[in-house]
Amino acid sequence: MRVWVDQEMCTGSGMCEAIAPDVFVLLDDGLSHVKDADRVYARSQGNPQGADGVATVPADQLELVVEAAQQCPGMCIHIEA
């Protein structure tokens, strides 16, 4: 499974990071970004894909990522098979 955040819909509530901190991180721009291990999908973090990056969800994080998507007030978390 893979996950990404639609930055235009993100409200910056931080709910996703609270639920699944191994996959989501709220940065100084006030928006949530996905991460793959140590790689954060944000230009400010040295990733040229920026927020357009899609992270692989570790198997042990899948339930938490689904919960984060369900709890997200901006409905901006997208999970793909």
Secondary structure, DSSP 8 states (H G I E B T S, - for coil): -EEEE-TTT-----HHHHH-TTTEEE-TTS-EEEEETTEE-SGGGT-TTGGG--EE--GGGHHHHHHHHHH-TT--EEEE-
